[in-house]
């Protein structure tokens, strides 16, 4: 008979002679002799196992069919659970415990946590918490058979989950950036420790780390450009002795070259940049990252549109330029370059242009069928519902308008956070952020099959280079508009 069976046998023979104590009264009131005390200890340890559990384990909400020492170590107040059992929020320690829980593996939780952890912590802190989780200590006061059960049913699975979490971090390109690769040496040192080295999965992870250090690219793997020959370019119709002008460039070709420039910038945007913007959305200051470059590109295209129109003195010439930009914007829409389309339409609808009554009077009505679908996408009604529904029907390659994603990240970050305790992390927010990140990276998964036309690319780049970050162009354009058509 083993230790567990002996305790159960003693419990069975003595149960009928023992009254349960009132937990609100000192338990020793039922014990009048040494034997009584011994009997009470048996009742406490077998009938009510929680009476010999540390207080932090009592009422943690774990499965009541399991022994207390197999339950979670976090307290009830460290998680917020919805009625169907899903997690709404939790402390960082509780979230890491759920990431490596011994009970069951939730791939969706793991994916969301590891793809968004930088929005609420940093890599070093997460690594240290995972190490502490691997080195989990047994509760005090366990019987030998309970300790054996705890090792088998809790510690061993937890250690395997920690190794699995590290493996996901190494193999999933959305978790570690190149700047994070210094952590790989710490992982290798950990895998060489006695406890880690005895796990079968450790050798596999060690090999994966060495492969990563040898040059594995953590970024999204883009599908190859189509094997089809890219569409022909349309050279500008201009003599060699005359400087290239905006109206010399075909609207479709201008749209294609804008798409090449925009896609290059968009494909450089990294997950960490989005996470840091989500994390610091309530802080001031300017971000100098690839998202900043995309935003600046949008602003410069809008300024270019406004400036090019206002540079014409005659309202008929301004109308001609306006019509050509409408053509470019519509071609961008058809190419799935929504970033340039938004920027151009934004410039056409800017206050300095909208007020030019004589210019609008000269705009050919035949350009309206091209303008209307672009403006419909630009409307912010119901959170850009028209644009979102259009994007849902599109397949890569595509350059989306990043401003919508940045707005989504800001809204998500503040959606529930204000209603939580300061030490709680909203997993609902993490799910929303993860969805936005997946969509951003989705559009980076394929390249446009377009042929660069150097003369047009150079024209666009030179036109945009005029608009430096520090100038107040809004005031400049407003004054220029008043000069062209006084009130």
C-alpha positions in Angstrom: 0.0 0.0 0.0 1.5 3.4 -1.1 1.4 6.6 0.9 -1.7 7.9 -0.8 -3.6 4.7 -0.2 -2.5 4.7 3.5 -3.9 8.2 4.1 -7.1 7.3 2.3 -7.5 4.1 4.4 -7.0 6.1 7.6 -9.6 8.6 6.4 -12.1 5.8 5.6 -11.9 4.2 9.0 -12.0 7.4 11.0 -14.5 9.4 9.0 -17.6 8.2 10.8 -16.1 9.2 14.2 -15.2 12.8 13.2 -17.3 15.9 13.0 -16.1 18.6 10.7 -15.0 21.7 12.6 -16.5 25.1 12.2 -13.9 26.9 10.1 -14.9 30.1 11.9 -13.8 28.6 15.3 -10.4 27.5 16.4 -10.1 23.9 15.2 -8.4 22.7 18.3 -11.6 23.1 20.3 -12.6 19.7 18.9 -9.3 18.1 20.1 -9.1 17.2 23.8 -6.3 14.6 23.6 -3.2 13.9 21.5 -5.2 11.3 19.6 -7.9 13.8 18.8 -5.4 16.2 17.4 -4.0 13.4 15.2 -7.5 12.6 14.1 -8.2 16.2 13.3 -5.1 16.4 11.1 -6.2 13.4 9.1 -9.6 15.1 8.5 -8.0 18.3 7.5 -5.6 16.6 5.1 -8.0 14.1 3.5 -11.6 15.4 3.7 -10.6 19.0 3.1 -7.3 19.2 1.3 -7.5 23.0 1.0 -7.1 23.2 4.8 -3.4 22.3 4.4 -3.0 24.4 1.2 -1.2 27.7 1.3 -3.7 30.5 1.4 -2.9 31.8 -2.0 -4.1 28.6 -3.6 -7.5 28.8 -2.0 -10.3 30.2 -4.2 -8.1 30.6 -7.3 -10.9 29.2 -9.5 -9.1 26.1 -10.8 -10.9 22.9 -11.7 -12.4 21.6 -8.4 -11.9 18.0 -9.5 -8.2 18.5 -9.3 -5.9 18.6 -6.3 -5.1 22.1 -5.0 -1.5 21.8 -5.9 -2.3 21.2 -9.5 -4.2 24.4 -9.8 -3.0 27.9 -11.0 -0.7 29.8 -8.7 -2.1 33.2 -9.6 -5.0 34.6 -7.5 -8.6 35.1 -8.5 -8.0 38.9 -8.6 -5.2 38.5 -11.1 -7.4 37.5 -14.0 -10.7 38.8 -15.5 -12.7 36.0 -17.1 -15.8 36.3 -19.3 -18.9 34.0 -18.9 -17.7 31.5 -21.5 -14.3 31.0 -19.7 -12.2 33.2 -22.1 -9.8 35.6 -20.6 -10.5 39.3 -20.8 -7.5 40.6 -18.8 -4.8 39.5 -16.4 -1.6 40.5 -14.7 1.6 39.9 -16.6 2.5 37.0 -14.3 -0.9 35.4 -14.8 -0.7 35.8 -18.6 2.8 34.1 -18.7 1.3 31.3 -16.5 -1.5 30.9 -19.0 1.0 31.0 -21.9 2.7 27.9 -20.3 -0.2 26.3 -18.5 0.0 22.6 -17.8 -3.7 22.0 -18.2 -4.2 22.6 -22.0 -2.6 24.4 -24.9 -4.4 27.2 -26.5 -2.8 28.0 -29.8 -4.8 31.2 -30.3 -3.8 32.6 -27.0 -0.2 31.7 -27.5 -0.1 33.3 -31.0 -1.8 36.5 -29.8 0.3 36.8 -26.7 3.7 36.3 -28.5 2.8 38.6 -31.4 1.7 41.5 -29.1 3.8 41.2 -26.0 5.9 44.3 -26.9 2.7 46.4 -26.5 2.8 45.7 -22.7 6.3 44.4 -21.7 9.7 43.9 -23.2 11.7 40.9 -24.4 14.1 40.8 -21.4 11.2 40.8 -18.9 9.3 38.1 -20.8 12.4 36.0 -21.0 13.1 36.2 -17.3 9.5 35.4 -16.5 9.6 32.3 -18.7 12.8 31.2 -17.0 11.2 31.6 -13.6 8.2 29.6 -14.9 10.5 26.8 -16.1 12.1 26.7 -12.6 8.7 26.5 -10.9 8.9 25.4 -7.3 6.5 22.9 -5.6 4.3 24.1 -2.8 5.5 23.4 0.7 4.0 20.5 2.8 3.2 18.1 0.0 3.1 14.4 0.8 5.6 12.3 -1.2 2.9 11.0 -3.5 1.5 14.5 -4.0 5.0 15.8 -4.9 5.4 13.0 -7.4 2.0 13.8 -8.9 2.9 17.5 -9.0 6.1 16.8 -10.9 4.4 14.6 -13.3 1.2 16.5 -14.0 2.4 20.1 -13.5 6.1 20.8 -13.6 7.0 18.6 -16.5 4.2 19.9 -18.8 5.0 23.5 -17.7 8.7 23.0 -18.7 7.7 21.6 -22.0 5.4 24.6 -22.6 8.2 27.0 -21.8 10.5 25.3 -24.4 7.6 25.4 -26.9 7.2 29.2 -26.2 10.8 29.7 -26.9 10.6 27.7 -30.1 7.7 29.8 -31.3 9.7 32.9 -30.6 12.6 31.6 -32.7 10.6 30.2 -35.6 7.8 32.7 -36.0 9.0 35.8 -37.9 6.4 38.0 -36.2 7.8 37.5 -32.7 11.5 38.4 -32.8 13.0 41.2 -34.9 16.7 41.2 -35.9 17.3 43.7 -33.1 16.1 41.0 -30.7 18.6 38.3 -31.7 20.9 39.0 -28.8 18.4 37.0 -26.7 19.3 33.9 -28.6 22.6 33.5 -26.7 20.7 33.6 -23.4 18.4 31.0 -24.7 21.3 28.7 -25.7 22.9 29.2 -22.2 19.6 28.2 -20.6 19.2 25.1 -22.8 22.6 23.9 -21.7 21.5 23.8 -18.0 21.0 20.4 -16.5 17.2 20.6 -16.1 16.6 22.0 -19.6 19.1 19.7 -21.4 17.3 16.6 -20.3 14.2 17.6 -22.2 14.0 16.0 -25.7 12.7 19.3 -27.3 15.8 21.2 -26.1 18.2 19.8 -28.7 15.7 20.7 -31.5 15.4 24.2 -30.2 19.2 24.6 -29.8 19.5 23.7 -33.5 16.8 26.1 -34.6 18.6 28.9 -32.6 21.9 28.2 -34.4 20.1 28.3 -37.8 18.5 31.6 -36.9 21.9 33.0 -35.8 23.4 31.9 -39.1 21.1 34.2 -41.0 17.4 33.2 -41.0 15.4 36.2 -42.1 12.7 36.9 -39.5 10.6 39.1 -41.8 7.6 38.0 -43.8 8.5 35.8 -46.8 7.1 37.6 -49.8 5.7 35.5 -52.6 7.8 35.8 -55.8 6.8 38.4 -58.4 4.6 36.9 -61.0 6.4 35.1 -63.8 4.3 37.1 -66.3 6.0 39.9 -68.1 5.2 43.2 -66.4 3.0 45.6 -68.4 4.7 47.9 -70.7 5.7 51.4 -69.5 4.3 54.5 -71.2 7.2 56.9 -71.8 6.4 60.7 -71.4 5.7 62.6 -74.6 8.3 65.3 -74.3 11.1 66.7 -76.4 14.7 66.2 -75.2 15.2 70.0 -75.0 12.2 70.7 -72.7 11.9 69.9 -69.0 9.5 67.2 -68.1 6.1 68.5 -66.9 3.3 66.9 -64.9 0.9 66.8 -67.8 3.5 65.1 -70.0 3.2 61.9 -68.0 0.3 59.5 -68.7 -2.1 59.0 -65.7 -1.7 55.2 -65.6 2.1 55.4 -65.8 2.2 58.0 -63.0 0.0 55.7 -60.9 2.2 52.7 -61.5 5.4 54.6 -60.5 3.7 55.9 -57.4 2.7 52.4 -56.6 6.3 51.2 -56.9 7.5 54.0 -54.5 4.7 53.5 -52.0 5.0 49.7 -51.9 8.7 50.0 -51.2 8.0 52.1 -48.1 5.0 50.1 -46.9 7.0 46.8 -47.1 9.6 48.2 -44.7 7.0 48.8 -41.9 7.8 46.3 -39.0 5.6 44.8 -36.4 7.6 46.3 -33.6 6.9 49.8 -34.9 3.1 49.2 -34.8 3.4 47.7 -31.3 5.4 50.6 -30.0 2.9 53.1 -31.5 0.1 51.2 -29.8 1.9 51.1 -26.5 2.8 54.8 -26.6 -0.4 56.1 -28.3 -1.2 58.3 -25.3 2.3 59.9 -25.2 3.5 62.9 -27.1 6.5 63.2 -29.3 7.3 62.1 -32.8 8.2 58.6 -34.0 11.1 58.3 -36.4 10.3 54.9 -38.0 9.1 53.4 -41.2 5.5 54.3 -40.4 6.7 57.9 -40.1 8.1 57.6 -43.7 4.8 56.3 -45.0 2.9 59.1 -43.3 5.3 61.7 -44.7 4.9 60.2 -48.2 1.2 60.6 -47.9 1.5 64.2 -46.7 4.0 65.1 -49.5 1.8 63.7 -52.2 -1.1 65.8 -50.9 1.1 68.9 -50.8 2.3 68.1 -54.3 -1.3 67.9 -55.6 -2.2 71.2 -54.0 0.9 73.0 -55.1 0.7 71.8 -58.7 -2.8 73.0 -59.1 -2.1 76.4 -57.4 1.0 76.9 -59.5 -1.3 77.5 -62.6 -2.5 81.1 -62.9 -5.4 80.4 -65.3 -8.4 78.6 -63.8 -8.8 76.5 -67.0 -5.2 75.3 -66.6 -5.8 74.6 -62.9 -8.9 72.5 -63.9 -6.8 70.6 -66.4 -4.3 69.7 -63.7 -7.1 68.8 -61.4 -8.6 66.4 -64.0 -5.2 64.7 -64.6 -4.8 64.1 -60.8 -8.2 62.5 -60.7 -7.1 60.2 -63.5 -4.0 59.2 -61.5 -6.0 58.7 -58.3 -8.5 56.4 -60.1 -5.7 54.4 -61.7 -4.1 54.0 -58.2 -7.4 52.7 -56.9 -7.6 50.1 -59.7 -4.0 49.1 -59.0 -4.9 48.6 -55.3 -2.6 51.5 -54.3 -5.1 53.0 -51.8 -2.3 54.9 -50.1 -1.6 57.2 -53.1 -5.3 57.4 -53.9 -6.1 58.7 -50.4 -3.3 61.2 -50.6 -4.3 62.6 -54.0 -8.0 62.8 -53.1 -7.0 64.4 -49.9 -5.1 67.1 -51.8 -7.9 67.7 -54.2 -10.3 68.1 -51.3 -8.0 70.4 -49.2 -9.6 73.7 -48.2 -7.2 75.8 -50.5 -8.5 73.8 -53.6 -12.2 73.4 -52.5 -12.6 77.1 -52.4 -11.5 77.7 -56.0 -14.9 78.3 -57.5 -13.7 79.4 -60.9 -11.4 76.4 -61.1 -14.2 73.9 -60.3 -16.5 75.6 -62.9 -14.0 74.6 -65.5 -13.6 71.0 -64.4 -14.9 68.6 -67.1 -17.9 66.6 -65.9 -16.5 63.6 -67.7 -13.9 63.2 -64.9 -16.6 62.8 -62.3 -17.1 59.0 -62.8 -13.4 58.6 -61.9 -13.6 60.9 -58.9 -16.7 59.6 -57.3 -15.6 56.0 -56.5 -12.3 57.4 -55.0 -14.2 59.9 -52.8 -16.6 57.2 -51.7 -13.7 55.2 -50.3 -12.3 58.3 -48.6 -15.4 58.9 -46.5 -14.9 58.2 -42.8 -18.6 57.3 -42.3 -19.0 54.3 -40.0 -15.2 54.0 -39.5 -14.4 53.9 -43.3 -16.9 51.1 -43.9 -16.8 51.6 -47.7 -13.0 51.4 -47.7 -12.9 48.4 -45.4 -15.5 46.4 -47.4 -13.5 47.1 -50.6 -10.3 46.0 -49.0 -11.9 42.8 -47.9 -12.5 41.9 -51.5 -8.9 42.6 -52.6 -6.0 40.1 -52.9 -2.3 41.1 -52.5 -0.4 42.9 -53.8 -1.9 46.1 -52.3 -0.8 49.3 -50.6 -3.4 50.1 -48.0 -3.9 53.4 -46.4 -2.0 53.1 -43.1 -3.9 55.9 -41.4 -6.9 53.6 -40.8 -4.7 51.0 -39.1 -3.1 53.6 -36.9 -6.5 54.9 -35.9 -7.6 51.3 -35.1 -4.5 50.7 -32.9 -5.2 53.9 -30.9 -8.9 53.0 -30.4 -8.1 49.4 -29.4 -5.5 50.5 -26.9 -8.0 52.7 -25.0 -11.1 50.6 -25.6 -11.0 48.8 -22.2 -7.8 49.8 -20.6 -9.4 52.7 -18.6 -11.7 50.2 -16.8 -8.9 47.9 -15.6 -6.5 48.0 -12.6 -3.1 49.5 -13.6 -1.4 46.1 -13.3 -3.9 44.4 -15.6 -3.2 43.7 -19.3 -6.3 43.7 -21.6 -6.1 40.5 -23.6 -9.1 41.8 -25.6 -6.9 44.7 -26.7 -4.1 42.2 -27.5 -6.5 40.3 -29.8 -7.5 43.5 -31.6 -3.9 44.6 -32.0 -2.9 41.1 -33.3 -5.7 41.3 -35.9 -4.5 44.7 -37.1 -0.9 43.4 -37.3 -2.0 40.3 -39.3 -3.7 42.6 -41.8 -0.8 44.9 -42.1 1.6 42.1 -42.8 -0.9 40.4 -45.1 -0.5 43.2 -47.6 3.3 42.8 -47.4 3.2 39.2 -48.6 3.2 39.9 -52.4 5.1 42.2 -54.7 3.7 44.3 -57.6 4.6 43.1 -61.0 5.5 46.6 -62.3 8.4 47.9 -64.3 10.2 51.0 -63.0 10.4 53.9 -65.4 13.4 55.9 -64.1 12.5 59.2 -65.8 9.0 59.2 -64.1 10.3 58.0 -60.7 12.9 60.8 -60.7 10.2 63.3 -61.6 8.0 62.2 -58.7 10.9 62.1 -56.2 12.1 65.5 -57.2 8.6 66.9 -56.9 8.1 65.5 -53.4 11.5 66.5 -52.2 10.4 70.1 -52.1 8.1 69.6 -49.2 10.3 69.5 -46.1 8.9 68.4 -42.7 9.4 71.8 -41.0 7.4 74.1 -43.3 3.8 75.2 -42.5 2.5 74.3 -45.9 -1.2 74.7 -44.9 -0.7 78.5 -44.4 1.3 78.8 -47.5 -1.3 77.1 -49.7 -4.2 79.0 -48.2 -2.5 82.3 -49.0 -1.7 81.1 -52.5 -5.3 80.1 -53.0 -6.5 83.6 -51.9 -4.0 85.0 -54.3 -5.3 82.9 -57.2 -9.0 83.6 -56.5 -9.6 86.4 -54.0 -12.7 86.2 -51.9 
